Amino acid sequence: MSNEFYDVAVIGAGAAGLAAAAETAAAGFNTLVIDRQDRAGGILRQCIHNGFGLHCFKEELTGPEYAERAAEKAIAAGAEFALCSTVTDLKKRDDGTFELVLRSKEYGTKNIVAKTVILAMGCRERNRGNLAIPGTRPAGVFTAGAAQKLLNCEGFLPGKTAVIVGSGDIGLIMARRLQWCGIKVKAVVEIMPHPSGLTRNIVQCLHDFNIPLYLSHSVTRICGKDRVDGVDVAPLSDPENSFHIDCDTVLFSTGLIPEMELGKMIGVEIDPSTGGAKVNANYETSVPGVFSAGNVLHVHDLVDFVSEESVRMAKKVIRHLNGEKDGETVKVCVNEKLKYAVPSTFFPGRDTVFAFRPLVVTNNGTLTAEQDGNVIWKKKIPFVRPAEMICFELKGDLINGKGELTFRLEEGEKA
């Protein structure tokens, strides 16, 4: 940090924060990226598998490679970094700027002021405590991300035999990683009737290694004294017909929770369907001058999508800093087969990218947009899965009415 006043303060140096910082710094605005870790990159640093970068860099990269390129781009644009730094307080001042209190073992406490704040803190994993699974409290219980860091970054094997609770993408990728390292994965147990991860990960990480996936099943007890020695599993349709799986390690891959504590601190309105902020089409929250993008806003399928969304947001931050104003917003609604829509409101007559999370599994579903009593747009979705986000752009000449914009997903063929 070279000074105490910035145009943009980006909280979080993961994919979202780095992409946004590169954009605002390249536009000539003093940008500071703050992160509590000692290196930029966020969760990407421990994701040593490939599959990243096909959209943004047009080639397949590992997580650390993607993080390095994103960080280099932000540095080349002129962004500054405050690493090993934690934001402990965030408040809006009377003049409309924002004061952030940073704490670090390197420099103690430091106050900075920024014209705008970008929330890009990402997510944390839901753990055993969040799920209240009964049983003892032995060693050998991890979140999938914690086990991933232990194995990929620290070089320690978490156990010898494992059961994975939940079929999120991190858990699926860790199932494959554990198998590669000689750890036998006995089962993946998913409470929903469908997998929570991407189809390609189900195929590449479970089917290719003959790892059984128990859908509509729940882990009812974790057993063991000093170390895990097994779990009890029961089908939801017949809880009395439970069975035991021997293992010495349990990994949880049961969803992500946006790290929105700082947003709540400053009064940002939260969308209960995402756990992130409610934003308009500029990705601006209910607090003017505070923007949000990436997984802290809503959970994405691919890191490339996080970067693309953050670039769109950064362009709106630049407009805000240049003093450009927008008109009134119109509310966005969804039917019961969609969990949420981002953004929550939009500006009539302006091209807008919308993102949705479906709640149903179907093939050849139909997504329609209605405004002022008319169907203004319709699209066939070949494969609808809750694990796969739906994202598209609507042109401004379609959404130029004054009434609420309602999106409806209708099921097609049974999957």
N, C-alpha and C positions, 0 to 999 in steps of 0.2 A: 504494500500500500504506500503510495507516494504522497497522498494528501488525505484530507478528512471530508472532502465534498465530492460527490459523484453525481453524474446524470442518472446512472442506472446501477442499482445494487441487485445482483443476482444471487439468491440464496440457494445453493446446491450446485455442485460441479459435475453432475452426471450428464447424460446425453442431452437432456432438456436445457440445462443451464449453459452448457458449452455452446450449443447451437444458437441460443438466444444471444449470448455474449458476443459471439463472432459477428452476428448481424448488426447489433447496436454499436459495437466498437468500430466496425468497418464504415458505419455511417458517420463517424466522427464524434460520438458521444463517449465521455469518460465512463468506463464500465468496470465495476469491481465484482468479481466472482468469489463468493464466500463458501467454504466447505470445511467440515470438521475433520475430514481425513487429511493425510499428509500428501496425497497425490490426487490430481483430478481424474475423473472417469467414473466415479460412483460404483455401482454394482458390476459394471462391465469389466472391471479389473479382475474379478474372480471367475468370469464366464469364459473359460479358455477354449470352449468348443467353437466351431465355426457356424456360419449361417447368418452372420450380421453383414450389413453394408451393401446388400444387393440393390436396394433402392437409392440410397444416398451416394454411394461411391462406385456403383456399377461393378463391384467385384465382391467375392465372398471373403469375409474377414473373421478373425476371432474377436472376442470381446475386448481384450487388451489392445489389439490393433485398431479397432474402431475408436476406442477411448483416446488412444494416442493421436490419431488423425484429427479427431474433434478438438482435442486440447491444442494441438499445433495450429489449427485454423483460428481458434480464439486468440492465441498468443500473437500470431502473425497479424491479426486485425488490430491489436493494440490493447486487448483486455488485460486488466491487472487481476492478480489472485491474492486472496487471503486464505491460505490453507491452515490446517490445524487450528481453525477458528470456529467458535460456536456462537451463533446469534442467540443471546439470552433475553433480549428485550427489543420490541419493535413498536413504535408509536408514531402517530401522525402529529406534526407540529402545527401551530396556528397559521403559519405561512403556507401550508399545503405540502411542505416537504416531509420527509420521513427520517426519524432518528433511529439508528440501530446501535445496540450495545453488543460489542464483540468481546469474547473472552478467549484467551489462549495462554498456554504455558510459556510461550515464547515472549510475548509482550504484555501479558497481564490483561488489563481492560482497556478498550479503546472505543470511543464513540465516533460514528461517522454519520453523515447526512447525505441523503439521496433524493433526487427529484421523483424518481419512480422506483418501485420495488417489483422484482420478478420472483414469484414463488415457484421453485423448481426442486423441491426437497425429496421427491420420489415417495416410495412407500416402505413400510416395514411389514414383516411377515406376521400373519396370525399364528399364535403359538398354542401349546397345550392349555395354558391358563385361560385363553380366550374361549376355548371349546369346552372347558370343564369336564374333561374325560376322567372318569373315576380310576382308582388304582393306587399303587404305591408311587413313591418318588425316587426311583433308582437312577443311577447314571446310565447314559446311553440314549437319552431323548434329546433330539435336536430339531430345529427348523431345517428345512432343506437348504436354505441359503447359508446357515451357520455351518452345516456339514460341508457344503461346497467350498466355503472359505478355508475350513480346516484342511480339506484334502488338496485343493488346488493351490492355495497360497502358503499354507504352513507345512504341507507335506505329511500330515498325519492321517492314518486310516481311522475312521470313526468306529469301526467294529468289524465283525466277521460275517454276520447274517443280519439282514435288515427287512423291515416291513415299512412301507411308505403309506402314510395316511393322507389321502387327497391326491387328485390327479392333475394338479396344476403343472404348468410347463417346467418350473424349476424342479419339481419332484420327478417328473418324467426324465428330464435330462440327467438328474442325479442317479436315477435307477440305472441308466446306461453307464454312467461314470463309475458307479460302484461295481457293476459287473466287470468292467474293463480292469478294475483294480483288484479283482479276485474276491470281492465281497458278494455273497449270494443274496440276491433280492428275492425273498419268498413270495411277496405279493404287493400289489398296490390296491388299497381299499378306498373306494369312492362312495360317498353317501348319496350322490345324485344318480339318476338313471342314465346319465350320459357323462362322458369324460369332460373334465374342466380344462384340459390342455388342447393345443392345436392337433389336428388330425395327423399331420406329418410327424409330430413327436410321439403320438401313440404308436404309429407304425415303426418308426426308426428306433425308438427307445424301449418299447415293450414287446411288440410282435417279433421283431428281429432277434430278441433275446429270450423268447418264450417265457416272459414274466406274466403271471396271471393278473388280470384286472377284475376285481370284484365290484361291480356296479350295484347301487342300491344296497350297500352294506355299510356297517358302522363298526368302528372299534369301540367296544363297550368297557374294556378294562386293560390297563397296562400292568403287567405282572413282573415281579422281581423284588429282591431285597436290596442288595448293594448295586447290582447291575440288572438291567432288563433281561428277563429270561423268556418273554413271550407276550403275546397280546390275545385277548378274546375278541372274536369278530362275530357279528350277527347280521343276518339279512333283515332289512326293514320290514319285509312282508311277514316274517316269522321270527320274532326276536327270541323265542324259546329254543330255536334250532341253531344255537351258537356253536362255534368251534374255536379251537386254540391253534395258534401258529407260533412255533418256537423261533425266537430270534434274540439277538443281544443288542439290537439298535432299532430305534423308531425315529423316522423322519416325518415331519409335518410339512405338507404342501397344500395348505387349506385356505389360500387366498391372501390378499394384500390389503393393508390399511394405509390410506394416504397420511403422510406426516404433516398434518395441517394445524399443529399446535400454534405456530406463529401466526397463521392466518386467523385463527380464532382469537388470538391475543389482541389483534388490531381491529376485530369486529367484522371480519369477512363472513358473509352469509354462506352457509354450507348446504350443499345439495344432499339430502339424506339417501338418495339412490346411488350416489357415487362415493360419498364420504369426502369429496373434494369441494372446491368452491363453486358457487353458481357464477357463471361468466356470461357476458354478452358476446357478440360475434367478433369483438376486438380482443377476446380473452381477458377482458378487464373484469375484475370482481366488483362486488357491491361497494367496495372502498375505492373511490376514484384515485388512479395512480398506482394501484396494486394489480398486477397481472399474474396469471398462472397458466402453466402448460405442463405437459408430460404426465407421468404417472401420479403425481400429486393431484392432478385435476381429474383424471380417470385412467384406469389401468389399460395399457395398450398391449397389443399382441407382439409387435416387433419394435425394436429400438429405432429402426429407420422411421417408423411412423411418429415416434416421440420427437425425433429431430425435425421432421417435416412440419409437425404442428408447432414446434417452438420457433421455427423460422417464420411461420405465418404470424404468430403472436408478436415476435420481435418487430416485424414490419408495422404492426399496429402501435407498438410502443414508440417507434420512431415518429409516427404521425402524431401521437399524443405529445411528445416532446417538442415537435414543431408547431404545436398550438392548433392543430386541425381538430375541428369539432364535428360531432355526428348528431343526427336528429334523434327522435324518439325511437325506442325499441318496441318490438312486438314479441309476445310470448310464444314459446315453442312447447307443444304438448305431444304426448305419445300415448298409444293405446296399451292395453294390459300385456301385450306380447313383446313389448320393448321395455327394457329396464330403465333407460334414460336416453336423453338426447343432449349432446354438447355442440353448440352453446345452448343456454337456456332461453336466450332472447337474441333477436337479430335486427338488422336495420333494413327496412323495406327498400327494394330496388337495388340492393348491393349483392354481388356474388358472395355466397357463403358456403363454407365447408361444414357439413354436419357429420357427427359420429354417433353411432348407436350401439347398444349391446342387446342382442335378442335374448329372449327368455325361453324360446321354444326350439325344438329340433325338427326341421322339415326340409324337404327338397322342393325346389321351384316355388318358393314363397313369393308373395307380391307385396312390395312396399309402395304405399301411396302417400302423397302429400295433398292436404286439403286446406283451402283458405277461402274465407267468405262464402262458404257453402259449395264451393266448386273443387273438383279434383284437378289439380294443376300439374301433377306429375305422377308418373307410375313407372315402376321398375321391377323386373323379374330378378330374384336372387336365387341362383341355382342351388346353392348349399347354405342353409341357415343353421348355424350352431352357436350356442352361448359362448363358446370359447373363441369365436372369431368375430371381431368387430366389423360392423358395416360402416363404410365411410364414403361420402361422395360430395360433389359440389353442385349446388343449385344456382343457376344464373339469376341475376337481379331482375330481369324482365319477367321471370316466372313468379317471384315472391315480392310483388310490389303492392299487395293489398294491405288493408288496415287491420283486418281481423287476425285472430290467433292462427298460427300455422300448426296443423295437426298431422302427425305421421302415424300411419296405421300399417302394421305388418299382419298379413293374412297368410295362414298356413296353406301349403300346397299338398304334395304327396308325402305319405308317411316315410320317414327315413329308415 
